[in-house]
Amino acid sequence: MSENEKEVEILMFHDPDAVSRLSLWTNIVAWIVLVVSVIASIANGYNSLTSNWPSILEPTIPIMMKAGFLAQIVQDTFTGIVFFLVLRSVSVGLNLLRDLFYGNIDEDFEEEIDD
């Protein structure tokens, strides 16, 4: 093992492979959350619309109550999208931090080799 490799091992407080796996699984879970959220929202929305269709068409019910009913369907989908975006941001952030770490390590070693 060369001196540079020993120095890299001393400088690292994490396992780069573990960070890569964590980033990969975060990305996979993000897509699963999005798909399940969209499917559940469609199923719940369809079920709610079909069971409450007569009351939605009732002219005596205020428009704001009808809009609130439909907003609930949109809110469920929006919640899944927010979870998806947060998980994807974590995945991209982990990859970015890993790349920044390796960029700094490479620059430090290049400076030491030039000296």
Stockholm file with secondary structure:
# STOCKHOLM 1.0

chainA/1-115         MSENEKEVEILMFHDPDAVSRLSLWTNIVAWIVLVVSVIASIANGYNSLTSNWPSILEPTIPIMMKAGFLAQIVQDTFTGIVFFLVLRSVSVGLNLLRDLFYGNIDEDFEEEIDD
#=GR chainA/1-115 SS CCHHHHHHHHHCSSCHHHHHHHHHHHHHHHHHHHHHHHHHHHHHHHHHHHHHHHHHHCTTSCHHHHHHHHHHHHHHHHHHHHHHHHHHHHHHHHHHHHHHHHHHHHHHHHHHHHC
#=GC SS_cons         CCHHHHHHHHHCSSCHHHHHHHHHHHHHHHHHHHHHHHHHHHHHHHHHHHHHHHHHHCTTSCHHHHHHHHHHHHHHHHHHHHHHHHHHHHHHHHHHHHHHHHHHHHHHHHHHHHC
//
